[in-house]
Structure formats: structure tokens, C-alpha cells
Amino acid sequence: MDQKTTVTLLELAAKSLLNNEPAAIHALDKIPRDLFVPLFKASFLGGHKSMLKAMVRVWPFRCLHIGSLNTREAYYDILEAMIDGLQILPALNSCSWGPKLRILDLRSYLDCETICTEIGTTFPFCFQSCMYSQHSILKIEEAQQSVRCLGIGNSGSEPQSAQEPMELLVDISLNSTLRTEQFLSFLCSKVQQNVGSLHLCCRDLQIDRMSAHKSILQFLDLGCIDHLEIDQANLSEVITLLPRVIHLNSLSLCNILFKSYKRRKIRSFLLCLRRLDNLQELSLSFFCLTDQLHKLLRVVPPQLETLYLPFCSLSHRDVTVLSQSSQATRLRVLSLSNNQIFSEVYEPFQTLLEKVAYEKPYATQRKQTMPTTYWYLHQHIAA
């Protein structure tokens, strides 16, 4: 029997179990491990909240990822059911068939499987584990391993933790809708009930009207975030937040208030950008950069790949600076859409395009070691 046929039979078995959901929930501690993944997928897509809660409670693998699964119906209800099923495990749980869940990943991620392959290391590895927070499983287990290597663990002087650390991975959108607010309240309550044992890890954070969400921002571990989008804020709020999100890969700022702009604040903002060593994508929309682009190019990291500058009121001087910048030629994507580029900037703009034309074949020659550079230059030419 080939693998494809086996998978089909498991899927049929999972659907058959869901025909009698109460009996299936009662039998979860007796069904084989191989049936858990297809049963989870069928339960998620079918919106079986009681089954999902029960499966999370007895999940026999180290991690559980939504991955590419998606449903539009009662989405928050499904997430809440899974979070409600989280069972903080006692330390040193040695039961081979007992619950082992340590990482619950509620993010929609196309390239992620439902469970990660367990490899033969001291601690089974999950590819989506949090890497930065001191409260992450990775950091805690590294510390515990160091203690054991030093021989402290056998001395009996240090009490064992009563509970195993767990991680809850979720993308958060702060948009002030009633259902979102209810979900966030439920989420905060779950974490507070298990403070010290449940680490909430948010990688992708979207904020609409930053002033309305200061309390939840104080609650989150912002060091985990690698993608941040802010729409409607003043520059002071952004400057206050950026030092707490030092591991960003992507930053998008839109509709940042300009009335409070002062030279000191601009310098503070640029200083914050300079410290974002991992930044690969930067988007500034409706962000007045008139005659300021040279300062921005000085502080962005050399590995920046994508730069979006729509509606930034770029001037003749800005385009000239861009045409002379070595940083510009290292970008893979540059967007200058909806900037009033007048006829007098044709020459520097042409220079920029010539540089790109020269760099592209050079990059193609290096394609064995580096990806080919692609450019997308969008402009708005005033009549």
C-alpha cells in the first residue's frame, strides 16, 4: 500500500470519528498517534471546537501548527477553543504516551507542517521556536542544560520547576473591532493564569491607531516581533516603541503625524532605525521625507533588500541623492510610487536606472553565490 493510499485511509478514518464527536473525544487517549494529524485537520476545517479543545489537551507531539489550514467561519472561536485546551504540563513528565505539547502555533503559515520532525537531540526541535525572548523554551532549556553540565542539577539544592514552560505563537492585529478586543482579552487572561509557564510569542504585529492600544503593548513581549506595521501614530509613539522591537526584519509605518516633527525627534527616529541590525524591509507611506532621504540612507543597514517610499514628498535633491547612493544599488525592490517627480529630475533618475542596469548583469554573474537583483521602480510624473 503506497503512502498516498495510506494518507487517504487516515483521512477517511478521521472523518468517520467526527460523525460521533462525543465518542471520538472519549477515545482520544486510545487512538494511534498517526491519526492525530488528519483528525486535527478535519476538526479544524470542520469547525469542531470541542474536538479541537480536547485534542490540544492530549496532543502527543511537542508542537502543533495551524500551518496552511484556514477557515473563515468562527475563526476566533476556533482559536479560543484551542487556547482553552492548553494544559500546562508538570515538570519531568515521563509518560511516553501522555500529552507532550510545548508549542502551540496559531499563525497561518503556508510552508509549515502540522508537526515538526523530531530529531535525535537532547530536546526535540521545533523550527518555529522563539529564539529571542528570555522566557522562550529555547532559552530556558539552554539554561537548564548549562546547569546540568555544571553538575548543579544533581545537588538537590535547586528545586525543580513545578510546570514545564510552554509557548503560544500568534499573530496579532490591534484594530479596535469588538471581536478582536474580546479575543485579546481572552488571550491575556490565559497567559496571566499561567504566568511564568506560558510564553506568548507574537512575531507579526499590526497596530491601527497606536494611542488606543497602549495597555496591550505593555503586556506583549515585543522582543519577539519580526514584522511590525503601524498605521496612524505620532512620531513620539514610534520612537518610544522601536527600541523594544530590536529584532525586526520588516517595518511598515503609515500616516505618521507630521505636526510634531522637530529635528531632535527626527534624529531620535533615525537613531532607532540604525539599531535595527536585522532589518530587511522598510516601508514609509505618507511619511514626509522631503530633503531627508540622505539621512535615511545613512542609517538603514547594508543588508536592506526592500525599500518602499510611496507618498513621501520626495524632492529633486532626494532623487539626486538616491542616484548617487551605493545603498540604492544593493536593493532588490525600490518603490517610489506617488511622488511628484518633475522633469528636472530626469537626469539623476536616468543615472539611477543606468546603475541598476549595470548592477543587474553583474548580480546575474554571481547567481551561484547571491540571488539575482530585481528592481521595480514606480514613479508618478507630474504633467
C-alpha positions in Angstrom: 0.0 0.0 0.0 1.6 3.3 -1.1 1.8 6.4 1.1 -0.9 8.3 -0.8 -3.4 5.5 -0.2 -2.4 5.3 3.5 -3.0 9.1 3.9 -6.4 8.8 2.3 -7.4 6.0 4.6 -6.3 8.0 7.7 -8.4 11.0 6.4 -11.4 8.8 6.0 -10.9 7.4 9.5 -10.7 10.9 10.9 -13.9 12.0 9.2 -15.6 8.8 10.4 -14.6 9.6 14.0 -16.1 13.1 13.7 -19.5 11.6 12.9 -19.8 10.8 16.6 -17.8 13.6 18.2 -18.5 12.8 21.9 -17.3 9.2 21.4 -14.3 10.4 19.5 -13.3 12.8 22.3 -13.7 10.0 24.8 -11.4 7.7 22.7 -8.6 10.3 22.2 -6.3 8.6 24.7 -6.7 5.3 22.9 -6.3 6.2 19.2 -2.9 5.8 17.5 -0.6 8.8 17.2 -0.7 8.6 13.4 -4.4 9.5 13.4 -4.0 12.7 15.4 -2.8 14.9 12.5 -5.5 14.0 10.0 -8.1 14.2 12.8 -6.9 17.6 13.7 -7.0 18.9 10.2 -10.6 17.6 9.7 -11.7 19.0 13.0 -10.1 22.4 12.2 -11.6 22.7 8.8 -15.0 21.5 10.0 -15.1 23.9 12.9 -15.3 21.2 15.6 -14.4 23.4 18.6 -15.0 20.8 21.3 -12.8 18.2 19.5 -10.0 20.8 18.9 -10.0 21.7 22.6 -9.8 18.1 23.6 -7.1 17.3 21.1 -4.9 20.1 22.3 -5.2 18.8 25.9 -3.9 15.4 25.0 -1.7 16.2 21.9 1.1 13.6 21.8 3.7 15.7 19.9 5.9 18.5 21.0 4.4 21.1 18.7 1.1 21.9 16.9 0.9 24.3 14.0 -2.1 25.6 12.1 0.2 26.0 9.1 -1.7 26.3 5.8 -5.1 25.4 7.3 -7.7 28.2 7.0 -11.3 28.7 7.8 -13.4 31.9 7.6 -16.2 30.7 9.8 -15.9 31.5 13.6 -12.1 31.8 13.3 -11.6 33.5 16.6 -13.9 30.9 18.2 -11.7 28.1 16.9 -8.5 29.8 18.2 -10.1 30.4 21.6 -11.1 26.7 21.8 -7.5 25.6 21.1 -6.0 28.1 23.6 -8.6 27.0 26.2 -7.4 23.4 25.7 -3.8 24.2 26.7 -2.7 22.2 29.6 0.4 23.4 31.4 2.3 20.2 32.0 4.1 19.1 35.2 7.9 19.1 35.1 9.6 15.9 34.1 6.5 14.3 32.6 7.9 10.9 31.6 4.7 9.2 30.3 5.6 8.1 26.8 2.0 8.3 25.6 0.9 11.3 27.6 0.4 14.9 26.4 3.7 16.4 25.2 2.6 19.7 23.7 5.0 22.5 24.4 4.5 24.8 21.4 1.0 25.8 20.1 1.4 27.8 16.9 -1.8 29.6 15.8 -0.3 31.5 12.9 -1.3 30.9 9.3 1.9 30.0 7.6 1.9 28.2 4.2 5.2 26.4 4.5 4.7 25.0 7.9 3.6 21.4 8.6 1.2 20.5 11.4 4.0 19.0 13.4 7.8 19.3 13.1 10.1 16.3 12.7 11.6 15.2 16.0 15.3 14.8 15.7 17.6 12.9 18.0 18.8 15.7 20.2 18.5 16.2 24.0 15.4 18.3 23.4 13.2 17.7 20.4 13.5 20.6 18.0 10.7 22.8 16.6 11.6 25.0 13.6 9.2 27.7 14.8 10.5 28.0 18.4 11.0 31.5 19.7 14.7 32.5 19.5 14.9 35.8 21.3 12.9 36.1 24.4 14.4 35.1 27.8 11.1 33.4 28.5 11.2 31.1 25.4 11.5 27.4 25.7 14.8 27.5 23.8 16.4 30.0 26.3 15.0 28.1 29.4 16.2 24.7 28.2 19.6 26.1 27.3 19.9 27.5 30.8 18.8 24.1 32.3 21.3 22.3 30.1 24.1 24.6 31.3 23.1 23.9 34.9 23.2 20.1 34.3 26.6 20.4 32.6 28.0 22.2 35.6 26.7 19.4 37.8 24.3 21.6 39.8 21.2 19.7 38.8 22.1 16.7 40.9 22.9 18.6 44.1 19.3 18.9 45.2 19.8 22.5 46.2 17.7 23.8 43.3 14.0 22.8 43.3 12.6 21.6 40.0 10.1 23.9 38.3 6.5 22.7 39.1 5.5 23.2 35.4 7.1 22.8 32.0 7.4 26.0 30.0 5.1 26.4 27.0 4.9 28.7 24.1 1.8 30.2 22.4 2.6 31.7 18.9 0.0 34.1 17.5 -0.1 37.0 15.1 -1.9 40.0 16.5 -3.9 42.8 14.8 -4.8 45.7 17.0 -7.7 47.1 15.0 -10.2 48.0 17.8 -13.0 45.8 16.5 -15.2 44.2 19.2 -14.4 40.6 18.3 -10.7 41.3 18.2 -10.8 43.0 21.6 -12.7 40.0 23.0 -10.1 37.6 21.7 -7.2 39.7 23.1 -8.9 39.8 26.5 -9.3 36.1 26.5 -5.6 35.7 25.4 -4.3 37.9 28.1 -6.4 36.1 30.7 -5.0 32.7 29.7 -1.4 34.0 29.9 -2.0 35.6 33.3 -3.5 32.4 34.6 -0.2 30.7 33.7 2.3 33.4 34.3 5.8 32.2 34.3 4.9 29.0 32.4 3.2 30.2 29.3 5.2 32.4 26.9 3.1 34.5 24.5 5.2 35.0 21.3 3.9 37.4 18.7 6.0 37.6 15.5 3.7 39.7 13.4 2.1 42.8 15.0 -0.3 45.2 13.2 -1.4 48.3 15.0 -4.2 50.6 13.8 -4.2 53.9 15.9 -1.4 53.3 18.3 -2.7 55.6 21.0 -5.7 53.2 21.5 -3.6 50.1 22.3 -1.0 51.2 24.9 -2.1 48.7 27.5 -1.8 45.6 25.3 1.6 46.8 24.1 2.8 46.8 27.7 1.6 43.2 28.0 3.3 41.8 24.9 7.0 40.7 24.8 7.9 43.0 21.9 11.4 41.4 21.6 9.8 38.5 19.7 8.3 40.6 16.9 10.0 40.5 13.5 7.2 42.1 11.4 5.7 45.4 12.6 3.0 47.5 10.9 1.8 50.8 12.4 -0.9 52.9 10.8 -1.9 56.2 12.4 0.5 57.3 15.2 2.7 60.2 16.1 6.4 60.1 15.8 6.9 60.2 19.6 5.0 57.0 20.0 7.0 55.3 17.3 10.3 56.4 18.9 9.1 55.0 22.2 8.2 51.6 20.7 11.2 50.9 18.3 13.8 50.3 21.0 11.7 47.4 22.2 11.5 45.7 18.8 15.2 45.3 18.1 14.9 42.1 16.1 12.7 43.4 13.3 13.0 42.1 9.8 10.2 44.2 8.4 8.9 47.7 9.5 6.0 49.5 7.9 4.9 53.0 9.0 1.9 54.7 7.5 0.2 58.0 8.4 2.7 59.1 11.0 1.7 62.6 12.2 3.9 65.3 11.0 2.9 68.4 13.1 5.1 67.3 16.0 8.2 66.9 13.8 11.3 68.5 15.2 14.9 68.0 14.3 15.5 66.3 17.7 12.7 63.8 17.0 13.9 63.0 13.5 17.4 62.4 14.9 15.9 60.1 17.5 13.9 58.2 14.9 16.9 57.7 12.7 18.9 56.5 15.7 16.3 53.9 16.3 16.5 52.7 12.7 20.3 52.5 13.0 19.9 49.9 15.8 17.7 47.6 13.7 20.5 45.4 12.6 18.2 42.7 11.1 16.0 45.0 9.1 15.5 43.7 5.5 12.3 45.5 4.5 11.3 49.1 5.3 8.1 50.9 4.1 7.3 54.5 4.9 4.0 55.7 3.5 2.7 59.3 3.9 5.9 59.9 5.8 7.3 63.3 4.8 11.0 62.8 3.7 11.4 66.0 1.7 15.2 66.7 1.6 15.7 64.0 4.3 16.4 60.9 2.2 20.2 61.2 2.5 19.9 60.9 6.3 17.7 57.8 6.0 20.1 56.1 3.6 22.9 56.6 6.1 21.3 54.7 8.9 19.5 51.7 7.2 21.5 48.5 7.4 23.5 47.4 4.4 21.5 44.1 4.1 18.2 46.1 3.5 16.6 44.5 0.5 13.3 46.3 0.1 12.5 50.0 0.4 9.0 51.4 -0.2 8.7 55.2 -0.2 5.2 56.0 -1.6 3.6 59.4 -0.8 6.8 60.6 0.8 7.0 64.0 -1.0 10.5 63.3 -2.4 12.3 66.3 -3.8 14.7 66.8 -6.6 17.5 66.6 -4.1 16.2 63.3 -2.7 16.2 61.7 -6.2 19.7 63.0 -6.9 20.9 61.6 -3.6 19.3 58.3 -4.4 21.1 58.2 -7.8 24.4 58.7 -6.1 23.9 56.2 -3.3 25.7 52.8 -3.3 23.0 51.6 -0.9 20.3 52.1 -3.6 22.0 49.7 -6.0 22.1 47.0 -3.4 18.3 47.0 -3.0 16.3 44.2 -4.7 13.0 46.3 -4.6 12.6 50.0 -4.6 9.2 51.7 -4.9 8.9 55.5 -5.5 5.2 55.5 -6.3 3.1 58.5 -5.9 5.9 61.0 -5.6 5.8 64.1 -7.7 8.9 63.6 -9.8 9.2 66.6 -12.2 11.1 66.9 -15.4 14.2 68.4 -13.9 14.9 65.1 -12.1 15.0 63.1 -15.2 18.9 63.1 -15.3 19.5 61.8 -11.8 16.7 59.3 -12.3 18.2 58.1 -15.5 21.6 57.8 -13.7 19.9 55.6 -11.1 18.4 53.4 -13.8 21.8 53.1 -15.6 23.4 52.0 -12.3 20.7 49.3 -11.9 21.2 48.2 -15.5 24.9 47.8 -14.7 24.4 46.0 -11.4 21.8 43.5 -12.7 24.1 41.6 -15.1 26.8 41.7 -12.5 24.5 40.1 -10.0 23.5 37.6 -12.6 27.1 36.5 -12.9 27.2 36.0 -9.2 24.0 34.0 -9.0 25.9 30.9 -7.8 26.5 32.7 -4.5 23.9 35.5 -4.4 20.3 35.9 -5.7 19.8 37.9 -8.8 18.8 41.5 -8.1 15.4 42.6 -9.4 14.2 46.2 -9.4 10.8 47.7 -9.6 10.8 51.5 -9.8 7.4 53.1 -9.8 7.1 56.8 -10.3 4.5 59.5 -10.8 5.5 62.1 -13.3 3.7 65.4 -12.9 2.3 66.9 -16.1 
